Amino acid sequence: MRIIWNREATQGFWLAPAIFGVVFILLGVLIFAVPNLLEYIVAGIFVAVGVTLLGLAWQTRARVSYRRIDED
């Protein structure tokens, strides 16, 4: 795979970090204004991580196959 770095390829690259920066600033202001919001955010992150781990475990379990090895 060959990656070419030029001005056209990186032209819109600044947009994603800028959006995430604004979101984090707004989230910080909201947490400062409503301290209980931090509890909900942390709980939501825990639930999201738990669901992700369960999904990965389920997907891994579905891929594992067992073969019986008979002794001769």
DONU-640462 format. One record per residue (C-alpha): residue number from 1; x negated, y, z negated. Coordinates in nm, 2 decimals. Layout:
num = NUM xx = X yy = Y zz = Z;
...
//
This chain:
num = 1 xx = 0.00 yy = 0.00 zz = 0.00;
num = 2 xx = -0.14 yy = 0.33 zz = 0.10;
num = 3 xx = -0.05 yy = 0.65 zz = -0.08;
num = 4 xx = -0.11 yy = 0.98 zz = 0.09;
num = 5 xx = -0.12 yy = 1.28 zz = -0.14;
num = 6 xx = -0.03 yy = 1.60 zz = 0.04;
num = 7 xx = 0.17 yy = 1.91 zz = -0.01;
num = 8 xx = 0.49 yy = 1.77 zz = 0.13;
num = 9 xx = 0.48 yy = 1.45 zz = -0.08;
num = 10 xx = 0.44 yy = 1.64 zz = -0.41;
num = 11 xx = 0.66 yy = 1.93 zz = -0.33;
num = 12 xx = 0.96 yy = 1.82 zz = -0.55;
num = 13 xx = 0.75 yy = 1.65 zz = -0.81;
num = 14 xx = 0.77 yy = 1.94 zz = -1.05;
num = 15 xx = 1.15 yy = 1.92 zz = -1.08;
num = 16 xx = 1.17 yy = 1.60 zz = -1.29;
num = 17 xx = 0.93 yy = 1.73 zz = -1.57;
num = 18 xx = 1.11 yy = 2.06 zz = -1.57;
num = 19 xx = 1.45 yy = 1.91 zz = -1.61;
num = 20 xx = 1.32 yy = 1.68 zz = -1.89;
num = 21 xx = 1.16 yy = 1.98 zz = -2.06;
num = 22 xx = 1.48 yy = 2.18 zz = -2.06;
num = 23 xx = 1.68 yy = 1.88 zz = -2.19;
num = 24 xx = 1.44 yy = 1.83 zz = -2.48;
num = 25 xx = 1.45 yy = 2.20 zz = -2.57;
num = 26 xx = 1.83 yy = 2.20 zz = -2.57;
num = 27 xx = 1.83 yy = 1.88 zz = -2.77;
num = 28 xx = 1.59 yy = 2.03 zz = -3.02;
num = 29 xx = 1.81 yy = 2.34 zz = -3.06;
num = 30 xx = 2.12 yy = 2.12 zz = -3.10;
num = 31 xx = 1.95 yy = 1.91 zz = -3.37;
num = 32 xx = 1.85 yy = 2.23 zz = -3.55;
num = 33 xx = 2.20 yy = 2.36 zz = -3.53;
num = 34 xx = 2.37 yy = 2.03 zz = -3.62;
num = 35 xx = 2.14 yy = 1.82 zz = -3.84;
num = 36 xx = 2.38 yy = 1.52 zz = -3.84;
num = 37 xx = 2.32 yy = 1.50 zz = -3.46;
num = 38 xx = 1.98 yy = 1.35 zz = -3.53;
num = 39 xx = 2.14 yy = 1.05 zz = -3.70;
num = 40 xx = 2.36 yy = 0.98 zz = -3.40;
num = 41 xx = 2.07 yy = 1.02 zz = -3.16;
num = 42 xx = 1.85 yy = 0.78 zz = -3.35;
num = 43 xx = 2.14 yy = 0.53 zz = -3.39;
num = 44 xx = 2.20 yy = 0.56 zz = -3.01;
num = 45 xx = 1.84 yy = 0.49 zz = -2.93;
num = 46 xx = 1.84 yy = 0.18 zz = -3.16;
num = 47 xx = 2.15 yy = 0.05 zz = -2.99;
num = 48 xx = 2.01 yy = 0.11 zz = -2.64;
num = 49 xx = 1.68 yy = -0.06 zz = -2.73;
num = 50 xx = 1.87 yy = -0.35 zz = -2.88;
num = 51 xx = 2.09 yy = -0.40 zz = -2.58;
num = 52 xx = 1.79 yy = -0.37 zz = -2.35;
num = 53 xx = 1.60 yy = -0.64 zz = -2.55;
num = 54 xx = 1.90 yy = -0.87 zz = -2.55;
num = 55 xx = 1.94 yy = -0.82 zz = -2.17;
num = 56 xx = 1.57 yy = -0.90 zz = -2.12;
num = 57 xx = 1.60 yy = -1.21 zz = -2.34;
num = 58 xx = 1.90 yy = -1.33 zz = -2.15;
num = 59 xx = 1.74 yy = -1.28 zz = -1.82;
num = 60 xx = 1.42 yy = -1.46 zz = -1.93;
num = 61 xx = 1.63 yy = -1.75 zz = -2.06;
num = 62 xx = 1.81 yy = -1.78 zz = -1.74;
num = 63 xx = 1.48 yy = -1.81 zz = -1.55;
num = 64 xx = 1.33 yy = -2.08 zz = -1.77;
num = 65 xx = 1.39 yy = -2.42 zz = -1.63;
num = 66 xx = 1.31 yy = -2.75 zz = -1.80;
num = 67 xx = 1.19 yy = -3.07 zz = -1.64;
num = 68 xx = 1.19 yy = -3.41 zz = -1.80;
num = 69 xx = 0.85 yy = -3.57 zz = -1.78;
num = 70 xx = 0.89 yy = -3.95 zz = -1.78;
num = 71 xx = 0.62 yy = -4.17 zz = -1.90;
num = 72 xx = 0.52 yy = -4.45 zz = -1.66;
//
